[in-house]
Amino acid sequence: MGEKKVVLTDPRAIRALAHPARQLVIDELYSGRVLTATECAELAGLTPSAMSYHLRALERWGIVERAESTDGRERPWRAPAQGMVIPSQSSMAGRTANQAMMRVATDRMLELFDKLPGDDPWDDISAMSRSRVWLTHEEAEQLGADLQKLVNGYRKGRTAADHPEGTRSIHIMFTVVPSGEAPQP
């Protein structure tokens, strides 16, 4: 059974993702964390009131939702699914949102590399690979599906709140982007 995903097709919902603070919070919530607006604000370097505004904007499009709470003062937020998809790649809103999310994700990866101590025993698993292959449209679709299936196989239902001892958060980023060149005969 596949994981539940939020599918965004409305350009206004996709534009709601454009802010880097929102993307940072989305990344944390979709990793399984449940956070209050104050905790989200601390992560993003914003005031709690500014973060509340961003969370409500994301809630409006079903990107995040309020979680149950026993504390009436401040309700926590969570992701309504395990993943998010923007299938409208060919729309300008979808393409713009994907580019913005890639920039934030790339900056986050660089930040993680910068913060990794030189003597970190896990440094040996850090890797980056670039490839250029010539594929048909169908092969490129299959490549993307295979990569996602591979990553999903390692998730094992683990979240930031529920994972075995000895595990560590591993950030993975892959992109499948066709060049602007015309298809080859």
C-alpha positions as CSV (number, residue, x, y, z in Angstrom):
1,M,0.0,0.0,0.0
2,G,1.4,3.4,-0.9
3,E,1.8,6.2,1.5
4,K,-0.8,8.9,1.8
5,K,0.1,12.1,-0.1
6,V,-1.2,15.7,-0.3
7,V,-1.6,16.4,-4.0
8,L,-1.5,20.1,-4.9
9,T,-2.8,21.2,-8.3
10,D,-4.3,24.7,-7.5
11,P,-1.8,27.4,-8.5
12,R,-2.7,29.4,-5.3
13,A,-1.9,26.3,-3.1
14,I,1.4,25.9,-4.9
15,R,2.2,29.5,-4.4
16,A,1.6,29.1,-0.7
17,L,4.8,27.0,-0.7
18,A,7.0,29.8,-2.0
19,H,8.2,31.2,1.4
20,P,11.4,29.6,2.7
21,A,10.1,29.6,6.3
22,R,7.1,27.6,5.2
23,Q,9.2,25.1,3.4
24,L,11.4,24.6,6.5
25,V,8.4,24.0,8.7
26,I,6.8,21.7,6.1
27,D,10.0,19.6,6.0
28,E,9.9,19.2,9.8
29,L,6.2,18.4,9.9
30,Y,6.3,15.9,7.0
31,S,9.2,14.2,8.8
32,G,6.6,13.2,11.5
33,R,7.1,15.9,14.0
34,V,4.2,17.6,15.7
35,L,5.1,21.2,16.6
36,T,3.4,24.3,18.1
37,A,3.5,27.6,16.2
38,T,6.1,28.8,18.8
39,E,8.3,25.8,18.0
40,C,7.9,26.3,14.3
41,A,8.8,30.0,14.8
42,E,12.0,29.1,16.6
43,L,13.0,26.8,13.7
44,A,12.3,29.4,11.1
45,G,13.6,32.5,13.0
46,L,10.2,34.2,13.0
47,T,7.9,35.5,15.6
48,P,5.2,33.2,16.8
49,S,2.5,35.5,15.4
50,A,4.2,35.6,12.0
51,M,4.5,31.8,12.0
52,S,0.9,31.4,13.0
53,Y,0.0,33.4,9.9
54,H,2.1,31.1,7.7
55,L,0.6,28.0,9.3
56,R,-2.9,29.2,8.8
57,A,-2.1,29.9,5.1
58,L,-0.7,26.4,4.7
59,E,-3.8,25.0,6.6
60,R,-6.1,26.7,4.1
61,W,-4.7,24.5,1.3
62,G,-4.6,21.3,3.3
63,I,-0.8,21.3,3.5
64,V,-0.7,21.2,7.3
65,E,-3.4,20.6,9.9
66,R,-3.9,21.2,13.6
67,A,-3.2,18.2,15.8
68,E,-5.1,17.2,18.9
69,S,-3.9,18.7,22.1
70,T,-4.5,18.5,25.8
71,D,-3.0,22.0,26.3
72,G,-5.6,24.6,25.4
73,R,-3.1,27.4,25.2
74,E,-1.4,26.5,22.0
75,R,-2.4,23.7,19.7
76,P,0.3,21.8,17.8
77,W,0.5,21.4,14.0
78,R,1.2,18.3,11.9
79,A,1.3,17.0,8.4
80,P,-1.9,15.5,7.2
81,A,0.0,12.9,5.1
82,Q,3.4,11.3,4.7
83,G,4.3,13.2,1.5
84,M,3.3,16.0,-0.9
85,V,3.2,16.0,-4.7
86,I,2.8,18.8,-7.2
87,P,1.9,16.9,-10.4
88,S,1.3,20.0,-12.5
89,Q,5.0,20.2,-13.5
90,S,4.1,21.8,-16.8
91,S,2.1,24.6,-15.3
92,M,4.1,27.8,-14.5
93,A,2.9,27.7,-10.9
94,G,4.1,24.1,-10.4
95,R,7.4,24.8,-12.1
96,T,8.0,28.0,-10.0
97,A,7.1,26.2,-6.8
98,N,9.4,23.3,-7.6
99,Q,12.2,25.6,-8.4
100,A,11.7,27.5,-5.1
101,M,11.6,24.2,-3.2
102,M,14.8,23.0,-4.9
103,R,16.6,26.2,-4.0
104,V,15.6,25.9,-0.3
105,A,16.4,22.1,-0.3
106,T,19.8,22.7,-1.9
107,D,20.6,25.5,0.6
108,R,19.5,23.2,3.4
109,M,21.8,20.4,2.2
110,L,24.8,22.9,2.0
111,E,24.0,24.1,5.5
112,L,23.9,20.5,6.8
113,F,27.4,19.9,5.2
114,D,28.7,23.1,6.7
115,K,27.5,22.1,10.2
116,L,28.8,18.5,10.0
117,P,31.8,18.2,12.3
118,G,35.0,17.0,10.5
119,D,35.3,14.1,13.0
120,D,31.6,13.0,12.7
121,P,31.7,9.2,12.5
122,W,28.8,9.3,10.0
123,D,30.6,11.6,7.6
124,D,31.6,8.6,5.5
125,I,28.0,8.2,4.3
126,S,27.8,11.8,3.0
127,A,27.6,11.6,-0.8
128,M,26.7,13.6,-3.8
129,S,26.3,12.3,-7.3
130,R,25.5,13.9,-10.6
131,S,24.6,12.0,-13.7
132,R,23.5,12.7,-17.2
133,V,21.7,10.0,-19.1
134,W,19.8,9.8,-22.3
135,L,16.3,8.4,-21.7
136,T,13.0,8.2,-23.4
137,H,10.1,9.9,-21.7
138,E,8.9,6.6,-20.3
139,E,12.3,5.6,-19.0
140,A,12.6,9.0,-17.3
141,E,9.2,8.5,-15.6
142,Q,10.3,5.0,-14.5
143,L,13.6,6.4,-13.1
144,G,11.7,8.9,-11.0
145,A,9.3,6.2,-9.8
146,D,12.2,3.8,-9.0
147,L,14.1,6.4,-7.0
148,Q,11.0,7.3,-5.0
149,K,10.2,3.6,-4.4
150,L,13.8,3.0,-3.2
151,V,13.6,5.9,-0.7
152,N,10.2,4.8,0.5
153,G,11.6,1.3,1.2
154,Y,14.0,2.8,3.7
155,R,11.3,4.8,5.5
156,K,9.9,1.7,7.3
157,G,7.2,3.9,8.9
158,R,9.8,5.7,11.0
159,T,9.2,9.4,11.9
160,A,11.0,12.1,13.8
161,A,8.8,11.1,16.8
162,D,9.0,7.3,16.4
163,H,12.2,5.6,15.3
164,P,14.6,3.0,16.7
165,E,17.6,3.9,18.9
166,G,20.8,4.4,16.9
167,T,19.0,5.9,13.9
168,R,19.8,9.4,12.6
169,S,17.9,11.7,10.3
170,I,19.3,11.3,6.8
171,H,18.5,14.0,4.2
172,I,18.1,12.8,0.7
173,M,17.6,14.9,-2.4
174,F,17.2,13.8,-5.9
175,T,15.9,15.5,-9.0
176,V,15.0,14.3,-12.4
177,V,15.0,17.2,-14.8
178,P,15.0,17.1,-18.6
179,S,17.4,19.5,-20.4
180,G,16.0,22.2,-22.6
181,E,17.4,20.4,-25.6
182,A,15.1,19.1,-28.3
183,P,14.6,15.3,-28.1
184,Q,17.2,13.4,-30.0
185,P,16.1,11.3,-33.0
